[in-house]
Amino acid sequence: MGRDLASMECVPCRGGVHQLDRAEIESYLADLGHERRVVDDHHLEKEFRFADFTQALAYTNRVGELAERIGHHPDIYLAWGKVRLTVWTHKIDGLNEADFVFAAKADRAFEDPVG
């Protein structure tokens, strides 16, 4: 892996930046190092599994707090034992670096629930 995306600052897009092309997406995906779906070169999706609803809700709250703190907001689907995150930059209607940084931070929140 190259870049440590989870340690990078997530700078949400205010517009005026380019959407990543397929080669750039693949490069960031390799750095992300976790299973994640890229849908139509437009957004990232990942489903996280939990033992019960309480744990899934706790993760949802951690991701929500992270999103508010850094100003980058995913779509969050919560169900019994699972959370699905869908991430993209709304201002450009596609993916840029901030989406991969946020995804890495969300992965870290899953791996280290107290950190």
N, C-alpha and C positions, 0 to 999 in steps of 0.2 A: 504494500500500500504506500501511496505517496503522501498526500496532504492529510493532516489530522483534522478533519472537518469539524469534529465536535469541539475542538479547542479554538476554532476560528470565530471571529465576531460575525454574527448574523446581521447583515446590513440589508434590511428590507428594501425592496425596490420601490421607488417613488415614480417610476416611469423613466423613459429615456435610455434604458439599457436594452441590449439585444436579448432575444430568446436564444437559448443554447441550441446548437444544431446537434444532430445525432452523434457525431464524433465527440463533441464536448460532453454530451450527456453520458456517453460510455466511459469517458475518462473520469468524470465525477462519480459514476456508479462504481467503478473499480476502487476509487478511494473510499467510498462509503463502506465497502466491505461487509455489507449485510444484505440479506435477501430482500429485495424490493422490486416491485413491478413499476415499469415505466409504461404509462398508457398513452398511446398516440403521440409520443414525444411531447406531451402536454402536462402531465402531472405524475407524481410519485404516489404509489400506494403500498401500504404494508399493514398486515394484520398481526396483532399481538395477542397471544393466548394467555389466559389466567385460570387459576383453579376455581374461581368463583366470581360472582358479581362484585363483591366488595373490593377485591383486588383490581378488577377492571376499572371500577369507579375511581379508586385511588390513583391509578395511572392516568386516567382521564383528567383528574384534577391537577396532577403534576404537569402534564402537557399543557393544560389550560393556563396554569401559572407561568410556565415557560413562554408560551405564546404572548401573553400580556406583557411580560418583562421585556421581551426583545421586539415586540411589535410585528410578529409574523404569525399569521393565524391559519392553521390547517382546518379542513373539515374533519370532524371527529364523529365516528359512529360507535356508539357504546351498546353492547348487548351482554347477555350473561356469558361470562368467561372470555370475552374478546373485545378488542378495540381496534378499529380500522382508521388509520390516518391517511388522508388524501392531502397532498401538499402541492401547491403551485403558486406562482406570483400573479395575483389578479390583475395588477396594473398593466402587465404585458401579455396577459392571457397565455402564459406558458411557463417554462422553467428557466431559472437562472441560478447562479451560485448560491444565493441565500436559501433556496429550497433544499439544497443538499446539506448545507450547514445546519438548517433546522432539523432535517431528517436525522442527521448524526446526533444532534443534541437529544432528540426524542428517543433514539436508540440508547443513548447513555442513561437517560432517565428510566428506561425499562431495565437495563442491566444493573443499575445502582439506585434503587428506590429511595435511599436515604441521602444520597449525595446530590 
